[in-house]
Amino acid sequence: MKTMKGNPITVSGTVLKVGDQALDFTVTGNDLKDVKLSDFKKPYVLLNVVPSLDTSVCDIQTRKINESLAGFEQVDVLTISNDLPFAQKRWCGAAGLSITTLSDYKNLDFAKKYGVLIEEMRLLARSVFVLDKDRKVIYVEYLDEMSKHPDYYKLLDFMNSL
C-alpha cells in the first residue's frame, strides 16, 4: 500500500523493474519546450522523481542527489515533478542550483509510463530510476510512503559501482 503522510493514496501507471526497457517520454522544460528522454545522450540517466520541489523532503532529496552526483560526468541527472516549470525555475534560483528540472504537468506521459501517478493529487510518487546507455532500467526504488527519503547510501553505492 502507498501512503502520503500515512494516508492511503492510489499510484497508477506501469511499474518498472530492473531489466525493463525505459520508454521514451515527453515532459516540459523550464523554457516551456518539450523535452524527451531521448534528448539526453550521456551513458547513464538518473531520474529523481519527487511530488513537489516546494516540500522539505523533495527539496532535500533533490539537493542530496544532485550534490552527490555532481562529479559523475557520465550521468545526466534529471529531477521530474508536476510542479509548473515556472515554480521549478524559481526553486532552482532560490536554491542556488543549476540543475535539470522537468515537469510532467501537461499530459502525465512520464507518470503513466513509469508508474508514479498519484491519482488523488495529480502529483508524482517519490522514486529513483537509473538507466544505462541502452536506456534499460538498472536501478529502481519506488517508495511506499511519500514523506520518506529514498535510500541515498544504496543509490550512491550503486552509482559508484558503475
C-alpha positions as CSV (number, residue, x, y, z in Angstrom):
1,M,0.0,0.0,0.0
2,K,1.2,3.5,-0.9
3,T,0.7,6.4,1.5
4,M,1.3,10.1,1.8
5,K,1.9,11.1,5.5
6,G,0.2,7.9,6.5
7,N,-2.9,8.4,4.3
8,P,-3.6,5.8,1.6
9,I,-3.1,7.0,-2.0
10,T,-3.6,5.4,-5.4
11,V,-0.5,5.3,-7.6
12,S,-1.1,4.2,-11.2
13,G,0.9,3.6,-14.3
14,T,3.2,0.9,-15.4
15,V,5.6,-0.2,-12.7
16,L,9.1,-0.8,-14.0
17,K,11.7,-3.2,-12.6
18,V,15.4,-3.7,-13.2
19,G,15.9,-5.1,-16.8
20,D,12.9,-3.3,-18.3
21,Q,13.4,-1.1,-21.3
22,A,12.7,2.5,-20.2
23,L,10.2,4.1,-22.5
24,D,10.8,7.5,-24.1
25,F,8.6,10.2,-22.6
26,T,7.8,13.8,-23.2
27,V,7.9,16.4,-20.4
28,T,8.2,20.2,-20.2
29,G,11.5,22.1,-19.6
30,N,11.8,25.4,-17.8
31,D,11.7,27.1,-21.1
32,L,8.2,25.5,-21.8
33,K,9.6,23.4,-24.6
34,D,9.1,19.7,-24.9
35,V,11.9,17.6,-23.6
36,K,12.3,13.8,-24.3
37,L,14.3,11.2,-22.6
38,S,16.0,10.5,-25.9
39,D,17.3,14.1,-25.9
40,F,19.9,13.1,-23.2
41,K,23.0,11.4,-24.6
42,K,25.2,10.6,-21.6
43,P,25.7,6.8,-21.0
44,Y,23.6,7.0,-17.8
45,V,20.4,8.8,-16.8
46,L,19.3,9.2,-13.3
47,L,15.6,10.1,-12.9
48,N,15.0,11.8,-9.5
49,V,11.2,11.8,-9.1
50,V,9.5,14.0,-6.5
51,P,6.0,15.1,-5.7
52,S,6.9,18.8,-5.3
53,L,10.1,20.7,-5.0
54,D,8.4,23.1,-2.6
55,T,8.3,20.5,0.2
56,S,11.1,19.8,2.6
57,V,11.7,16.1,1.7
58,C,11.7,16.8,-2.0
59,D,14.0,19.8,-1.6
60,I,16.4,17.7,0.5
61,Q,16.2,14.7,-1.9
62,T,16.9,16.8,-5.0
63,R,19.8,18.7,-3.3
64,K,21.4,15.5,-1.9
65,I,21.2,13.5,-5.2
66,N,22.5,16.4,-7.3
67,E,25.3,17.2,-4.9
68,S,26.3,13.5,-4.5
69,L,26.4,13.0,-8.3
70,A,27.9,16.4,-9.3
71,G,31.3,14.7,-10.2
72,F,29.7,11.9,-12.2
73,E,30.4,13.2,-15.8
74,Q,28.8,10.1,-17.4
75,V,25.4,10.7,-15.8
76,D,22.5,13.1,-16.7
77,V,20.6,13.8,-13.5
78,L,17.0,14.8,-14.2
79,T,14.6,15.9,-11.5
80,I,11.0,15.4,-12.5
81,S,7.9,16.6,-10.7
82,N,4.5,18.0,-11.7
83,D,5.4,21.4,-10.4
84,L,4.9,24.0,-13.1
85,P,8.1,24.9,-15.0
86,F,7.9,28.4,-13.5
87,A,7.9,27.0,-10.0
88,Q,10.8,24.7,-10.8
89,K,12.8,27.6,-12.2
90,R,12.1,29.7,-9.1
91,W,13.1,26.8,-6.8
92,C,16.4,26.4,-8.7
93,G,17.1,30.1,-8.4
94,A,16.2,30.2,-4.7
95,A,18.3,27.1,-4.0
96,G,21.2,28.5,-6.0
97,L,21.3,25.3,-8.1
98,S,21.8,24.9,-11.8
99,I,20.2,21.5,-12.4
100,T,17.8,20.0,-14.9
101,T,14.2,20.1,-13.7
102,L,11.4,18.8,-15.9
103,S,7.7,19.0,-15.4
104,D,5.1,16.3,-16.3
105,Y,2.2,18.6,-15.6
106,K,0.8,18.7,-19.2
107,N,-0.2,15.1,-20.1
108,L,1.4,12.9,-17.4
109,D,3.3,11.0,-20.1
110,F,6.2,10.2,-17.7
111,A,3.9,9.4,-14.8
112,K,1.9,6.8,-16.7
113,K,4.9,5.1,-18.3
114,Y,6.9,4.9,-15.1
115,G,4.1,4.0,-12.6
116,V,4.3,7.2,-10.5
117,L,1.0,9.0,-10.9
118,I,-0.6,9.8,-7.5
119,E,-4.2,10.0,-8.8
120,E,-5.8,11.8,-5.8
121,M,-3.3,14.7,-6.1
122,R,-2.1,14.6,-9.7
123,L,1.5,14.5,-8.3
124,L,4.4,12.1,-9.0
125,A,5.2,9.4,-6.5
126,R,8.7,9.6,-4.9
127,S,11.1,7.3,-6.8
128,V,14.5,7.0,-8.3
129,F,15.5,5.3,-11.6
130,V,18.9,4.7,-13.2
131,L,19.0,3.9,-16.9
132,D,22.0,2.6,-18.8
133,K,23.3,3.6,-22.3
134,D,20.6,1.4,-23.9
135,R,18.0,3.0,-21.6
136,K,17.3,-0.2,-19.7
137,V,16.4,0.2,-16.1
138,I,19.4,-0.8,-14.0
139,Y,18.3,0.6,-10.6
140,V,14.9,1.5,-9.3
141,E,13.4,2.5,-6.0
142,Y,9.7,3.2,-5.5
143,L,8.9,4.5,-2.1
144,D,5.7,3.2,-0.3
145,E,5.5,6.3,2.0
146,M,5.8,9.6,0.1
147,S,7.1,11.6,3.1
148,K,10.2,9.2,3.5
149,H,13.5,9.6,1.8
150,P,15.0,7.2,-0.8
151,D,18.0,5.1,0.3
152,Y,20.7,7.5,-0.5
153,Y,23.5,5.2,0.6
154,K,22.3,2.3,-1.6
155,L,21.9,4.7,-4.5
156,L,25.4,6.2,-4.1
157,D,26.9,2.7,-3.7
158,F,25.2,1.6,-6.9
159,M,26.4,4.7,-8.8
160,N,30.0,4.3,-7.5
161,S,29.9,0.7,-8.9
162,L,29.2,1.8,-12.5
